[in-house]
Amino acid sequence: MKKAKVFAGITLLSGVALTLAACGKSSNQNANEASTAAKFSSVVPTKAAKNGGTVKVAVETDTPFTGIFNDELSTSATDTEVMQYGAESLFSTDDHYVFTNKGAATIKIDQKAKTATINIKKGVKWSDGKQVTAKDYEYAYEIIANKDSKSQRYTASLADLVGLKEYHEGKASTISGLEMPDGENGRKVVLHFKTMKPGMNTSGNGYIWEAAAPYHYLKDVKFSDLMSSDKIRKRPLFFGPYKLQKLVRGQSATWVPNKYYYKGKPKLSKITATVINPNSVAQSIKSHKFDVIQVINSQWPNVKNTKGVNFIATVPLSYSYLGFKVGKWDAKKGENVMNPKSKMNNKALRQAIGYGMNVNQVAKRYSYGLSFRIPTLIPKQFGDYFDKDIKGYSYNIKKGNEILDKAGYKKKGTYRVQPNGKPLTIHLAAMSGNANQEPIIQNYIQEWKKEGLNVKLTGGRLIEFNSFYDKVQNDDPSVDMFMGAWSLSSEPSPNDLYSQTASMNYSRFVTKKNTQLLDEMDSQKAFNHQYRIDKFHEWQKYMDDEAYVLPVSNSYTITAVNKKLTGYSLKPSASMGNGFPNWYNVAYAK
C-alpha cells in the first residue's frame, strides 16, 4: 500500500489534503452531499480537440512546495502534483491497476523463473532527446538504494530484488539481480527476485520500481548532492508529454510540450501549476481563475452552482490517521526500534484516545457529509481485503474513561497521571492547513480533556508541512502523537508502511506478530487469494486492537474543470501510470 502516484510508492499528504476530509464553517445543512458527489463522473465529456491554449492548474497548499522533482527522492504529494505533467511511469495499467503494455515500457512476470522482464519502447526519450535506456532504470534503483542519497524509498520489499541489499549495505558496487542483456544502452532489463510475490502484476506492488532516472544527465552529480542539485530542483528531465520550462521556487511551475514525446506532440501549448492558499479556493472557482482546481469540501455549498465548469469526483486511495510514537528509527541498522518504556507504549491509553475522537461529528459539521470516518487501515476500495466487520474506534467518552480507570491512569484534579504516579502530558503534532484546521484539532483536544487527558500541541501551535514531517521523520522528542495522512498506491500490501524495516513506519512500532502477519500476506502461500484475504483480515484485527496507528477519515475529492476542456479523466487506465490524468489527452475543445 503506497500512494496515488503509484510508481513512486508512499506519499505524505499535506495539512491541506489532510483537512479536505474534515474542514469548513459550522453547519449541519446539506449534511449528505456525498450522495451528490457519488453521482459525479470521473471523466469530463469527450469532445473534438484543437491545438493550442494554456491551462492554469491550482496547487492547493498553505506552504511552498519543496521542489524535489525526482521520484526516487521525493516523498511530498505536493511535489508529485507539481511534476505530474512530465513524470510519467514506465508502465500503464487497466482500471484495476493491472499492468498493460500500452505505456512507455512492457513488463512480463515469470513466476517460475522468478523474473520480471522489462522492455523500454524505442522512441521513449527524455526531454533532451536521449533515448530512455536500461541504465536509466538501473540508476533509479541505485539512487534509492545508495545510502548517500538519503532516499526514503528503500524498503525490504524492493530488497526482494537479488543483490539490492548488498548494494545498499555497500558490500557490492552493482546490483547483481538487475540484468541488462543488451548492455547499459540497450532497452531490456531482467529483474531477478528472491521470491515471487502476489500482486507483482499490479502497479504499486512495492517490489518493482516503476520509474526511470536520466543517468546521462545526473551521473556527474554525487549521490549525496542529488537531492539539492539544480538538475533535480530547477532543471529536471522527464520523458512524459510536457517538460519544465520555468520554475518560481516553491510557488509555480510552467510546462511546455516535450517535442520528443513518444506518443507525439501534446495539444496544449502551456500548463501553469500555481500555489494557491486553500482559503482562496472557493473564490477562485467562482471567478474561474483556474481551469483545473480541487474543491475544498467545506466550501462545496458555496461553489456547487458555479457555471462553466464540469465537476468530477472520486474517493481517492488515501486516509488520515493518528500515530503514536513508541520508538526510533535506527539509520545504521535500517530498521525501527521500539522503546518499551515509551510514554505512548500503553495500549489502554492509545485505545482511550481513539474513543475520544468524535470523527463522525466533525465530518458532518465541517464537510457536509463529504468526508467519513474509516474503521481500518485497509480502505474499502480494496474489496475483499477490507474487513467490513471491524468497527474501529467510534466516539465513546464513557468507554475511554473506563479503560483509563482500569489501566491505572488516576485522576488528580482535572487531568490524569500515569500509572507510576508521574504527570501525564501528551504532545500532539498536527499540520497547518486551511482556516478550519485549528478548530478541528482544538475540538479533539477538548474531547480528550473529557477523558482527563492533558493534550497540548507540539510547539504550542499547528506546524507547517515541511517542519511537521521533519519532526516526525526524525523522531523529535517533542512529539508523542501526530496526525498524518497517506496517499496510497493500488496494491493493498501495507508492508512498506508498517514493517520493521519501513522508514515510513513513523510510529516506530515493531512486534513479532506484526512482522509475521505482514510476511504471511506477501508470502508464497498468499498466491492463494482466500489465504491472503484471511491474513489481511487478521492483520486489521490485530492493528485495531493494538492501536499503534488509528485510522481517522477519508473523503470525496471533487475537482472543478473548465467546461472548454476535454480529455481530462481520473480513471486509472487513462492515467500516465502516476495516478494523475494523462495530460497528453487533455486539450481545449474545438
Order of alpha helices (4+ residues) and beta strands (2+ residues): beta-alpha-alpha-beta-beta-alpha-beta-beta-beta-beta-alpha-alpha-beta-beta-alpha-alpha-beta-beta-beta-alpha-beta-alpha-beta-beta-beta-beta-alpha-alpha-beta-alpha-beta-beta-beta-alpha-beta-alpha-beta-alpha-alpha-alpha-beta-beta-beta-beta
